[in-house]
Every structure is written in structure tokens, then in C-alpha cells.
Amino acid sequence: MPANDRICVGAIAGAFGVQGEVRLKSFCTEPTDIASYGPLYDESGTRRFSVKLTRPIAGGLGARIAGVTTKEAADALKGTQLYADRDRLPKLPDDEFYHADLIGLEVRDTGGAVLGRVRAVQNHGAGDILEVSTPKGEMLIPFTLAAVPTVDLAAGRLIADLPEGLD
């Protein structure tokens, strides 16, 4: 399956306890939904994970992964990002987007001038921020309706109305 047909839905944050349970960080709007999108895969798509949630824990969810029975095996998975097949995920409303769909889009200003391309989408707790590669270096644009009034996935671009000081 092509890489863009999978969406990152979470990551393994390390072992939880000594019986092979893992601490799972879910990127889903409803965190527990991550278990219903399975099987999940690593970024390359070569490793497959069957996930069963066990309990809510500080900083995420406790989970069991089929075949992982020791703390060492759980720790070895720390940092593994988990991907679900796009067709298993819910269809989003017109004004919502999966981060994976935004990466690579051309960014233009309201006058039509090309600013660069979306390199990544960050979220440090205060909302999504687009990291845009420009000829002058990296630019961070808040992903709000005011700053990004138009996203056209079919055309492969978005329009940014840059807040004062970003231009």
C-alpha cells in the first residue's frame, strides 16, 4: 500500500510495567479510537501491530501489542510511530484535514505569490502550526482559518494570509 494511503494515528512511548504492556500516545481526536483502526503499521509498513487497550494512564493509554510480552520488548518499540490504513479512518468534514494531506502542499500568499511548501505540521499544545520551507528558510504559520483561509487539496496548494510580522 502506498505510504500516503496510511495516516499516523499514534506512537509507542515505551514500556509500562514489566509484563510487556506499552504506553501508547494516541493522535486521534478520541484517543481510544486508535484501537479500532487496526491493524496498525510502522512507518515503512513492514511491521504490523495488533493493539488492545488496557487502561488510561498518565500521558496516554496502556496497551498490549500481540507478541510483546516483556518490558525489554516493549522498550525496544519506544518511538515507533503507528499508522492506520486511510480507508479505516473516518471521513473528515470539509474544514478538517489529516496532517499527512497538508505536507507537501504549495503555499501561496493572498496575492498568489508562491511562499514555499508545507514541510511538517507541528502541535505543541496551542493548536496546529504549519512548518513551511521557503527560499529564505523555515516559516511557521498558525493553521487557523484566519491565517490559512483556503486549503485546496485537489490543486495541491493552500493560501496563507500571513499575520503581521511573518511576511
Backbone as CSV, one residue per row, in Angstrom:
resi,resn,N_x,N_y,N_z,CA_x,CA_y,CA_z,C_x,C_y,C_z
1,MET,0.855,-1.180,0.000,0.000,0.000,0.000,0.896,1.237,0.000
2,PRO,0.642,2.227,-0.857,1.458,3.435,-0.886,1.445,4.144,0.469
3,ALA,2.558,4.801,0.797,2.709,5.457,2.095,1.612,6.482,2.360
4,ASN,1.152,7.206,1.319,0.139,8.233,1.557,-1.252,7.638,1.791
5,ASP,-1.375,6.323,1.676,-2.629,5.659,1.992,-2.689,5.246,3.453
6,ARG,-1.679,5.645,4.218,-1.662,5.405,5.658,-1.476,6.742,6.370
7,ILE,-2.109,6.846,7.537,-2.070,8.064,8.341,-1.509,7.709,9.712
8,CYS,-0.605,8.540,10.225,-0.032,8.322,11.550,-1.112,8.625,12.595
9,VAL,-1.447,7.628,13.406,-2.505,7.769,14.409,-1.985,7.730,15.837
10,GLY,-0.687,7.459,16.014,-0.146,7.403,17.362,1.300,6.974,17.361
11,ALA,1.816,6.782,18.571,3.205,6.350,18.729,3.342,5.574,20.034
12,ILE,4.313,4.696,20.067,4.613,3.947,21.284,5.618,4.766,22.079
13,ALA,5.248,5.084,23.322,6.091,5.942,24.151,7.009,5.148,25.078
14,GLY,6.965,3.823,25.027,7.838,2.990,25.843,7.051,1.955,26.613
15,ALA,7.769,1.252,27.498,7.157,0.198,28.298,6.337,0.800,29.429
16,PHE,5.331,0.035,29.861,4.540,0.403,31.032,4.448,-0.858,31.871
17,GLY,5.191,-0.891,32.962,5.244,-2.091,33.788,6.260,-3.074,33.252
18,VAL,6.210,-4.302,33.789,7.226,-5.307,33.441,6.666,-6.490,32.650
19,GLN,5.386,-6.447,32.299,4.745,-7.577,31.624,4.618,-7.378,30.107
20,GLY,5.275,-6.370,29.542,5.211,-6.159,28.096,4.164,-5.154,27.658
21,GLU,3.462,-4.557,28.613,2.484,-3.530,28.266,3.244,-2.286,27.798
22,VAL,2.635,-1.538,26.879,3.266,-0.316,26.369,2.431,0.904,26.743
23,ARG,3.120,2.042,26.786,2.460,3.343,26.924,2.266,3.844,25.501
24,LEU,1.007,4.098,25.169,0.655,4.476,23.810,0.185,5.923,23.809
25,LYS,0.717,6.710,22.899,0.261,8.089,22.720,-0.606,8.102,21.468
26,SER,-1.878,8.462,21.647,-2.817,8.486,20.522,-2.908,9.894,19.954
27,PHE,-2.908,10.011,18.631,-3.070,11.294,17.952,-4.499,11.473,17.449
28,CYS,-5.399,10.583,17.848,-6.788,10.610,17.406,-7.594,11.616,18.236
29,THR,-8.606,12.208,17.626,-9.479,13.142,18.337,-10.054,12.460,19.572
30,GLU,-10.537,11.257,19.411,-10.958,10.429,20.544,-9.842,9.402,20.741
31,PRO,-8.975,9.589,21.747,-7.777,8.757,21.883,-8.005,7.250,21.807
32,THR,-9.083,6.747,22.374,-9.303,5.300,22.380,-9.658,4.737,21.006
33,ASP,-10.009,5.588,20.052,-10.329,5.115,18.696,-9.139,4.430,18.032
34,ILE,-7.930,4.709,18.501,-6.738,4.138,17.869,-6.816,2.615,17.778
35,ALA,-7.428,1.981,18.772,-7.508,0.521,18.780,-8.489,-0.020,17.747
36,SER,-9.401,0.817,17.266,-10.400,0.336,16.310,-9.945,0.471,14.855
37,TYR,-8.777,1.051,14.616,-8.296,1.260,13.248,-7.331,0.176,12.792
38,GLY,-7.096,-0.804,13.603,-6.085,-1.818,13.356,-6.383,-2.685,12.160
39,PRO,-5.384,-3.445,11.728,-4.053,-3.443,12.332,-3.310,-2.137,12.038
40,LEU,-2.341,-1.857,12.891,-1.511,-0.671,12.703,-0.147,-1.103,12.180
41,TYR,0.563,-0.172,11.551,1.844,-0.481,10.926,2.897,0.530,11.361
42,ASP,4.179,0.150,11.200,5.242,1.132,11.405,5.320,2.014,10.161
43,GLU,6.194,3.001,10.193,6.268,3.966,9.084,6.573,3.311,7.746
44,SER,7.414,2.295,7.753,7.778,1.629,6.490,6.692,0.678,6.004
45,GLY,5.765,0.317,6.897,4.707,-0.612,6.530,5.126,-2.065,6.616
46,THR,6.355,-2.331,7.085,6.848,-3.706,7.136,6.468,-4.425,8.427
47,ARG,6.242,-3.674,9.502,5.839,-4.292,10.766,4.375,-3.994,11.033
48,ARG,3.671,-5.027,11.461,2.235,-4.929,11.716,1.987,-5.139,13.207
49,PHE,1.092,-4.318,13.778,0.817,-4.390,15.208,-0.673,-4.548,15.464
50,SER,-1.019,-5.544,16.276,-2.388,-5.699,16.776,-2.386,-5.103,18.173
51,VAL,-3.217,-4.081,18.391,-3.216,-3.318,19.635,-4.511,-3.559,20.407
52,LYS,-4.364,-3.826,21.700,-5.524,-3.942,22.590,-5.292,-2.998,23.763
53,LEU,-6.186,-2.019,23.924,-6.053,-1.061,25.018,-6.362,-1.748,26.342
54,THR,-5.610,-1.356,27.389,-5.818,-1.957,28.702,-6.394,-0.973,29.709
55,ARG,-5.934,0.286,29.681,-6.406,1.288,30.646,-5.842,2.655,30.299
56,PRO,-6.537,3.701,30.770,-5.950,5.038,30.632,-4.819,5.184,31.651
57,ILE,-3.732,5.808,31.248,-2.604,6.061,32.151,-2.114,7.488,31.931
58,ALA,-1.324,7.976,32.865,-0.790,9.334,32.732,-0.020,9.462,31.418
59,GLY,-0.369,10.461,30.625,0.348,10.710,29.374,-0.053,9.797,28.233
60,GLY,-1.159,9.094,28.353,-1.568,8.260,27.238,-2.466,7.121,27.621
61,LEU,-2.250,5.987,26.957,-3.064,4.794,27.172,-2.146,3.604,27.390
62,GLY,-2.549,2.701,28.281,-1.848,1.435,28.404,-2.372,0.518,27.316
63,ALA,-1.493,-0.286,26.730,-1.912,-1.176,25.656,-1.047,-2.426,25.620
64,ARG,-1.626,-3.460,25.085,-0.891,-4.691,24.810,-0.770,-4.816,23.297
65,ILE,0.407,-5.213,22.870,0.659,-5.452,21.447,0.945,-6.929,21.300
66,ALA,0.241,-7.573,20.388,0.400,-9.013,20.174,1.875,-9.355,19.992
67,GLY,2.338,-10.340,20.742,3.713,-10.808,20.628,4.706,-10.092,21.526
68,VAL,4.288,-9.022,22.192,5.181,-8.282,23.087,4.842,-8.694,24.513
69,THR,5.769,-9.420,25.163,5.481,-9.977,26.483,6.470,-9.575,27.567
70,THR,7.499,-8.818,27.192,8.486,-8.408,28.199,8.689,-6.899,28.160
71,LYS,9.174,-6.373,29.269,9.489,-4.944,29.345,10.525,-4.584,28.283
72,GLU,11.506,-5.449,28.084,12.562,-5.183,27.099,12.000,-5.091,25.683
73,ALA,11.082,-5.990,25.353,10.469,-5.959,24.016,9.626,-4.697,23.849
74,ALA,8.926,-4.294,24.911,8.118,-3.070,24.855,9.018,-1.849,24.718
75,ASP,10.109,-1.812,25.489,11.051,-0.689,25.402,11.685,-0.583,24.019
76,ALA,11.905,-1.719,23.360,12.523,-1.720,22.031,11.627,-1.036,20.999
77,LEU,10.338,-0.937,21.291,9.398,-0.304,20.360,9.239,1.188,20.611
78,LYS,9.870,1.706,21.659,9.730,3.115,22.015,10.066,4.000,20.816
79,GLY,9.183,4.963,20.543,9.393,5.886,19.425,8.789,5.418,18.111
80,THR,8.293,4.180,18.071,7.681,3.672,16.844,6.370,4.406,16.585
81,GLN,6.280,5.035,15.418,5.032,5.685,15.042,4.113,4.631,14.450
82,LEU,2.834,4.765,14.753,1.840,3.788,14.323,0.927,4.389,13.260
83,TYR,0.763,3.670,12.165,-0.010,4.130,11.018,-1.192,3.208,10.778
84,ALA,-2.331,3.812,10.397,-3.531,3.060,10.039,-3.829,3.285,8.567
85,ASP,-4.455,2.290,7.955,-4.884,2.457,6.567,-5.918,3.573,6.499
86,ARG,-5.739,4.480,5.564,-6.630,5.634,5.413,-8.099,5.203,5.297
87,ASP,-8.363,4.132,4.588,-9.762,3.729,4.392,-10.428,3.190,5.657
88,ARG,-9.661,2.979,6.715,-10.231,2.554,8.001,-10.542,3.749,8.901
89,LEU,-10.108,4.936,8.505,-10.310,6.140,9.310,-11.604,6.836,8.904
90,PRO,-12.165,7.629,9.821,-13.405,8.332,9.470,-13.175,9.400,8.403
91,LYS,-14.197,9.622,7.590,-14.135,10.713,6.605,-14.263,12.015,7.379
92,LEU,-13.421,12.974,7.050,-13.412,14.247,7.766,-14.366,15.249,7.125
93,PRO,-14.894,16.179,7.936,-15.682,17.274,7.357,-14.794,18.107,6.434
94,ASP,-15.418,18.922,5.590,-14.676,19.710,4.601,-13.650,20.651,5.212
95,ASP,-13.849,21.081,6.458,-12.927,22.045,7.056,-11.894,21.398,7.976
96,GLU,-11.739,20.057,7.897,-10.731,19.355,8.683,-9.849,18.547,7.740
97,PHE,-8.578,18.366,8.155,-7.611,17.695,7.292,-6.703,16.807,8.121
98,TYR,-6.285,15.703,7.542,-5.235,14.906,8.160,-3.916,15.618,7.892
99,HIS,-3.029,15.644,8.893,-1.739,16.307,8.733,-1.010,15.799,7.490
100,ALA,-1.080,14.504,7.251,-0.379,13.914,6.100,-0.821,14.532,4.779
101,ASP,-2.079,15.004,4.714,-2.577,15.602,3.476,-2.050,17.019,3.265
102,LEU,-1.624,17.665,4.332,-1.122,19.040,4.233,0.356,19.084,3.846
103,ILE,1.104,18.072,4.244,2.546,18.047,3.979,2.791,17.950,2.477
104,GLY,3.614,18.857,1.976,3.943,18.900,0.553,3.112,19.897,-0.240
105,LEU,2.046,20.452,0.369,1.241,21.433,-0.358,2.043,22.703,-0.623
106,GLU,1.818,23.283,-1.784,2.410,24.580,-2.114,1.682,25.641,-1.288
107,VAL,2.438,26.610,-0.790,1.862,27.703,-0.004,1.992,28.988,-0.815
108,ARG,0.851,29.655,-1.008,0.837,30.937,-1.713,0.264,31.992,-0.787
109,ASP,0.677,33.252,-1.008,0.070,34.331,-0.225,-1.234,34.742,-0.901
110,THR,-1.959,35.674,-0.309,-3.268,36.069,-0.840,-3.163,36.741,-2.200
111,GLY,-1.984,37.203,-2.577,-1.776,37.800,-3.896,-1.382,36.774,-4.946
112,GLY,-1.213,35.520,-4.541,-0.873,34.455,-5.482,0.596,34.127,-5.572
113,ALA,1.464,34.883,-4.864,2.904,34.601,-4.909,3.228,33.341,-4.115
114,VAL,4.086,32.512,-4.688,4.487,31.272,-4.018,5.428,31.605,-2.863
115,LEU,5.084,31.108,-1.683,5.923,31.308,-0.493,6.830,30.106,-0.244
116,GLY,6.336,28.912,-0.520,7.109,27.697,-0.267,6.207,26.484,-0.226
117,ARG,6.632,25.450,0.539,5.868,24.201,0.672,5.780,23.805,2.134
118,VAL,4.650,23.194,2.491,4.479,22.693,3.852,5.424,21.522,4.049
119,ARG,6.287,21.641,5.042,7.267,20.596,5.341,6.780,19.688,6.462
120,ALA,6.050,20.268,7.423,5.573,19.491,8.566,4.421,20.237,9.220
121,VAL,3.683,19.536,10.050,2.645,20.144,10.862,3.009,19.852,12.312
122,GLN,3.154,20.902,13.087,3.541,20.777,14.495,2.344,21.106,15.373
123,ASN,2.334,20.546,16.577,1.339,20.932,17.569,1.979,20.756,18.929
124,HIS,2.213,21.869,19.590,2.840,21.850,20.911,1.825,22.192,21.989
125,GLY,0.545,21.993,21.687,-0.495,22.190,22.674,-1.385,23.397,22.457
126,ALA,-0.980,24.318,21.617,-1.779,25.534,21.412,-2.390,25.591,20.012
127,GLY,-2.488,24.467,19.347,-3.043,24.430,18.002,-1.989,24.042,16.977
128,ASP,-2.457,23.675,15.798,-1.545,23.242,14.741,-0.792,24.423,14.137
129,ILE,0.457,24.159,13.788,1.334,25.150,13.163,1.954,24.503,11.929
130,LEU,1.853,25.182,10.798,2.469,24.683,9.574,3.917,25.129,9.522
131,GLU,4.800,24.189,9.278,6.215,24.499,9.077,6.425,24.533,7.569
132,VAL,6.757,25.710,7.056,6.846,25.921,5.618,8.299,26.189,5.223
133,SER,8.791,25.429,4.239,10.123,25.664,3.685,10.004,26.741,2.625
134,THR,10.768,27.824,2.793,10.773,28.930,1.841,12.200,29.146,1.362
135,PRO,12.386,29.909,0.302,13.753,30.201,-0.145,14.580,30.927,0.934
136,LYS,13.901,31.628,1.846,14.595,32.352,2.918,14.791,31.509,4.171
137,GLY,14.309,30.264,4.168,14.418,29.402,5.348,13.047,28.914,5.782
138,GLU,12.953,28.496,7.024,11.695,27.961,7.545,10.794,29.082,8.047
139,MET,9.489,28.903,7.858,8.488,29.854,8.334,7.422,29.043,9.060
140,LEU,6.956,29.535,10.193,5.884,28.885,10.932,4.610,29.708,10.784
141,ILE,3.538,29.047,10.359,2.254,29.716,10.144,1.203,29.002,10.988
142,PRO,0.478,29.746,11.818,-0.592,29.092,12.575,-1.642,28.541,11.613
143,PHE,-2.076,27.310,11.854,-3.073,26.695,10.980,-4.456,27.025,11.526
144,THR,-4.850,28.279,11.274,-6.164,28.777,11.672,-6.875,29.261,10.420
145,LEU,-8.179,29.421,10.520,-8.949,29.909,9.379,-8.509,31.316,8.984
146,ALA,-8.129,32.131,9.961,-7.685,33.493,9.666,-6.353,33.498,8.902
147,ALA,-5.415,32.642,9.307,-4.086,32.629,8.683,-4.033,31.767,7.428
148,VAL,-4.901,30.759,7.344,-4.939,29.867,6.178,-6.409,29.724,5.759
149,PRO,-6.914,30.735,5.034,-8.333,30.721,4.684,-8.720,29.684,3.629
150,THR,-7.759,29.206,2.846,-8.074,28.280,1.756,-7.102,27.115,1.731
151,VAL,-7.658,25.898,1.736,-6.868,24.683,1.524,-7.528,23.971,0.352
152,ASP,-6.763,23.781,-0.728,-7.281,23.128,-1.916,-6.437,21.881,-2.179
153,LEU,-6.864,20.757,-1.601,-6.090,19.520,-1.741,-6.008,19.085,-3.199
154,ALA,-7.106,19.250,-3.949,-7.127,18.829,-5.354,-6.090,19.583,-6.177
155,ALA,-5.906,20.873,-5.872,-4.929,21.688,-6.602,-3.530,21.588,-5.981
156,GLY,-3.439,20.975,-4.796,-2.137,20.807,-4.158,-1.583,22.085,-3.558
157,ARG,-2.476,22.967,-3.067,-1.963,24.224,-2.506,-2.891,24.753,-1.423
158,LEU,-2.343,25.684,-0.674,-3.139,26.422,0.300,-2.756,27.884,0.201
159,ILE,-3.682,28.729,0.645,-3.462,30.177,0.624,-3.250,30.621,2.066
160,ALA,-2.187,31.386,2.285,-1.874,31.894,3.617,-2.024,33.404,3.633
161,ASP,-2.814,33.891,4.573,-2.953,35.325,4.833,-2.089,35.574,6.059
162,LEU,-0.818,35.872,5.811,0.172,35.913,6.888,-0.131,36.954,7.939
163,PRO,-0.070,36.545,9.208,-0.213,37.517,10.281,0.914,38.544,10.203
164,GLU,0.632,39.762,10.653,1.648,40.821,10.612,2.920,40.356,11.298
165,GLY,4.043,40.618,10.683,5.336,40.222,11.226,5.873,38.944,10.631
166,LEU,5.039,38.162,9.939,5.511,36.916,9.322,5.931,37.106,7.875
167,ASP,5.513,38.197,7.253,5.818,38.364,5.818,7.197,38.825,5.559
